Structure formats: structure tokens, C-alpha cells
Amino acid sequence: MSLPVTAKVPFGGDYNPEQWPEDVWKQDHQLFDAAHIDLVTVGVFGWALTQPAEDVYDFSLLDRIVERAGAQGRGICLATGTAAHPPWLARAYPEVTRTDFEGRRHRFGQRHNSCPSSPVFRRLSTELARRVASRYADHSAVVAWHVGNEYGGACYCELCAAGFRDWLRHRYGTLDALNAAWYTTFWSHTFSDWAQIEPPSALTEHWRGPDHTAFQGVTLDYLRFCSDAMLTNFRDEKAAIRESSPDLPVTTNFMGMYRPIDYHRWAPHLDFASWDNYPPDDESAARMALTHDLMRGLKDGQPFWLMEQTPSVTACRDVNPLKRPGLMRLWSWQAVAHGADAVLFFQLRASRGASEKYHGAVIGHAGRADTRVFREVAELGAELARLGPASLGARTPARVALLFDWDSWWALEISDGPSRLVRYQQVVLAYHRALWEAGVDLDVVAVTADLSGYDVVVAPALHMLKGDLPERLEAVAARGGSVLTTYLSGRVDENDQAFLMDVPGPLGQLMGIRVDEWDARGPEVVNPVRLGAGVDQFDVEARLLFELVIPQGAEVLGTYQADFYAGTPAVTRNAHGDGHGWYVAAGLDRTGVSWVVRQVLARHDLLGPYPDVPDLESALRVAPDETRLLFLLNHRPEPVEVTARTGGVDLLTGDRVEAGQPLRLPAYGVVMLREDR
């Protein structure tokens, strides 16, 4: 099962009519028509209204919401309503609320406050999902099911402690195996009974917060357990839905690069991926591209849904910048360029009260259609209507893979050394940005993914090596490909124990180096690195971590210029089979990372069409009928002109584009070129 069947890219978003009197609904749907909105997500936070008491279910309000949307010809992504439990549930069953990292049992309030291990929560949430699905499974307007909402957080209660012990029994089988994996001979931690195991928290193994732990193996496994426990909640509800709705696809909205949940472990259980895009600022184009690619990579390149984005501002941060005119359109088309088969907003009408009353919406509190935001939304809706099904199901023909691994993220950032200033996500972002600026079409994939179809594999900060990954990376190079990795890679196994071999562990043969020492410094310390050769040499800055490399056959392409290790390698390339293993031993600046990445890409002729035009993004999708769709996105606040590399028709304007002719994109402009066959 895959994406919902639609005739065009669905356009709309979260709609909460239960917050307003019904006479407002008529006005809303009139405005939806004007904005070309054809899909609404409803019922996300409806538990308290749909089930006002344990033995009472009342679907009358949801019935009217669903019927109104269906009568207006809109598709419905129908939520199970279990995203936040109601007050009566917490009052009747206090164990349903979570216990936090400091050991405090929470009372009713907020959302994300349900213990995933609570039998009561699991029973009642599953039953609500079952009843919602049973009631609406045959409604013609319902095109997809939406379980929960933005799963996240953690719980440290006794129920979770018991669940953790069960999870550990399943993972390790015996206490001897667990003790070996956790290295419990350290600090007299050897466990002789499963009941002795406690969740790692501020009361047990941690100090100064969740990333400061005495036993990384314990904390790593608890992170895995928490992700799996919430996945169990999702699977409970999906199974209940399947009892009456075997064919409609089921999803839940992810949050991009969200550290607490390993979306790769979740992906097989979703029928299609969807996610909520809330960038932190106006300059996040590369970051958004990475996250779109990550979401697409969760399901082997299958398109995803952009489930939420704001049309204007968010309301959850200390400062909430307004999207400049044109940015909402540009970022929406960027999502489509990277694989989105739906463009949806949060929210369609602004909440009147509570924490999201100032969150952006298509329709503001005054209900006007003449605001700038509404006009921009309506114009985008008209474009998507004209586009029709042209981009639906299109894939990205990537020859470059970027590895993203939650275990490496967790392990690196809970490690007590060598540097807490090195953050996994920042390292990945740096290397992805260099690829993005070079115009590369790429897949962001799990370390378990099939790598046989890629010419280049980039694996920044690949801290943890699991399974046969080293052999599969060697195979990429052996057949003529290139593998690029960085400092702090190949350090630990799946139990977060150091390899009893030279750094970078099992990657040593591929990289042709060994690392005996490393130097961690504060951000104020710069050690220049000299790159290139001969007259083309130049210096870049490096910070935070400097590994001291001893070549074991690798060619030196960059050297440190300061401290006692001046003149020693910082960047190397090793011949392996018909290809290469590249190693970057220091935290190079943006210029340095870009130079290394482009050296790798150039060997495979993988630079994009406009790699030297700043802030002009290119992305290619290939439709099921083999039509090639080239997206050009101008992220500048001023126009840019380039020479068209290929001919075709701009599907957004209908204009003909000839190869070799000037092509002008206005500020924040978009071209969607259906290339000539």
C-alpha cells in the first residue's frame, strides 16, 4: 500500500471546526473554494469531544464535520483523535500521565503527556481508533488515516521501567549478554537480576541533563526503547483501523530531523511518510532540502506528504519571523521538487485562544479573503490545480546517497568525549549543504539501505558501524564509486563499545589511514588546513576536532598548518579497487567542505546544471511515464538569469523554454520545466 489515490497534488491542511460555531463553517468552505483547497485534515485533537467519558462515545460533531467537508467535494485525511488524552482519563487513571527525566509524575496538561507503556492508554486509544475507522471507513471523502500527531518525548515511570526490561530481554536474551553489551564491569554495575535495571535518568546514570550519562550503552538502549514504545502505540491504532479499513493508507506526521524518534525504525509501518516543515528562520533552504530528502528516503524513494507548514508565522519560538512575500510559494514548490505529493498547512483557520492563537493560518481571526497571506495561498492553489497530476508519483533519479543514522546521532552526542561541541546534525548539514550547492540530486538513506545503485556515498560522522555496512561501503569503492566520511567515524559498534583496532575501525582498510590521537578544542581555536596542490593550494579554517592521521597507503590532499602536528594529513584519498575512500579528519569550514565534496563529485561528473550560481537550487523528478521534471528555485530576494541547459515547457506558466536561451527567474521564483524527450 502506498500514497492515497488523488487526481492532483492535494492542497489544504489542518482544519479544526470544533473550535468555532457552525455558522463559521459555511464561510470557511466558501473561502476554501476561493483558495482551491481540496483536502482537510480533521479530528486530530478530538478525543475529549468524541469520548467525553470512558463508556460514552459521541460522534455527532465529527459526523457533521465529515459530512460538510464531503458535501463540499473535499477529500479528508481523518485523524484518530488520540494526539492528546482528555482530562477525565488522567483523573481516572493517573498512571496514564508521564514521569519526566527528573522523576516527577506529571498531572493532566499540555499534549505529548501519555505514557506509551500504560495499558490503559493503549487500550483506550486503540479502541477510539477502532471506532473512528469503523464509522467512517466507507465514507467516500476519506482518502487517508492520520494516527496520533507528532509523536515525541519520553517517560521514566515504573510502567516504562518494566517495559524497558521486557524490551531488553527480547533484545539480549540473557543478563550475561546485556552485561557484556553495556560493559557493566565498569563501576561495579554488573546486573544479576532483570529487576535491578533502572531507566537512565537524572536519578540514576545522568548528570547535567539527558546527554550526560555514565553508561552510554544504557542510555542508548533507552532511547531505542522509547522510540519503539511509541511505535507500538502507532501500530496498535493502525491494527485497529485495519479491522474495518483494509485499503486506505495510514500515516502519522513526522518532524523531520527529530532526535528522539528513529524514523527509519518507524518507516516500514507507515503506508506513506508525511512530515511537518517548520524551519527556524528565513535562510533554511538547504536544511529543508535535506529533510525533504530524508523523508522521501524513508520509504525507498516513494513520494511523501508535506502534512504541515505555516503560511506565514509559527508561534512556538521566542522569535517567530514572518515569511516574506513569495517564500511560502517557493518553499512549497521546493517540497514538491524533492518528492512531496501533497502541500498542506497548519492551520486553515486561526485558533481564537490558547497557545496557537498567533500561529499563522490561511484564514485569520477576521475571516478575510483580501489579506496578502490568503492571496498567496489562493495563487498557489491555482497553480497546483493547473499542474494537475503531472508530478504525482515522480521519483528522484539519484546517484548520490547521504547516510543518516539515528544511532550514530544518539551515540555521538551522549559520548563523554572527545568533544560535546561536535553535533551530529550540524556535521551532516555541512556536508549536505555542499552537495545541495553543487546541484546534486541525492537520496538521504539509512545505513541499512541498498547502496549498489549509487556512485557516491557520503557518510558524515558515521560514529557507529553496524552489521555489514563496512563491507558494503568497500563494495561501493571497489566497483569504481567514491565513499566520503569524516572525523569521529568508525568509532563504536552497535553497543556503543570502541572497536579494538585502530581508528577508524572497520573503515580503516577503505580509508587507508589510522588515527592514534585527536585534539579537541574550543570554537575560538582555528587550525588552518591547506588544500590542493601546487599553484592551486589555498588555506581554509578548521575547528573543534583535529584527528592526527597516519597514512596507511592513502594520498594526502590537505594538511594542518599549525600546532605540533603541522604538516600532517587532514584530508586524504585512498585508492580502493576502482574507486576511492575519502577521509576528512577535521571540522573544515564551509569552503573546505565544498572543495572536498566537489572533488568527489567531479570524478563522477555529478555536478548539477548551475553549481556556481549561489542560491539557485535545481532538482529533478522523473514521472511514472518517464517525463523528466526539472525544478529551478531561486532562493534569492532578487532576480537571477541563467542559460537554459535543456528545452521544454514551464508547467507553471505554459511558456516555452529553448536550450541555450536566457532564462530569468524573479526573486523567489520557480521554474518547473517539463523537459523535451
Secondary structure, DSSP 8 states (H G I E B T S, - for coil): --S---SS--EEEE--GGGS-HHHHHHHHHHHHHTT--EEEE-TT-HHHH-SBTTB---HHHHHHHHHHHHTT-EEEEE-S-SS--HHHHHH-GGGB-B-TTS-B--S-SSS-B-TT-HHHHHHHHHHHHHHHHHHTT-TTEEEEE-SSS------SHHHHHHHHHHHHHHHSSHHHHHHHHTTTGGG---SSGGG----STTTTBSSSTT-BS-HHHHHHHHHHHHHHHHHHHHHHHHHHHTT-SSS-EE-EE-SS-TTS-HHHHGGG-SS-EEEE--SSS--HHHHHHHHHHHHHTTTT--EEEEEE-SS--SSSSS-----TTHHHHHHHHHHHTTEEEEEES-SB--SSSTTTTS--SB-TT--S-SHHHHHHHHHHHHHHHHTTTTTT-B---SEEEE--HHHHHHHHH--SS-TT--HHHHHHHHHHHHHHTT--EEEE-TTS--TT-SEEEETT--B--TTHHHHHHHHHHTT-EEEEETT-S-B-TTS-B-SSSBTGGGHHHHTEEEEEEEE--TT----EEESSGGG-EEE-EEEEEEEEEESS-EEEEEE-SSTTTTSEEEEEEEETTEEEEEE-EEE-HHHHHHHHHHHHHHTT---S-TTSTTEEEEEEE-TT--EEEEEEE-SSS-EEEE-SS-EEETTT--EE-TTSEEEE-TT-EEEEEE--
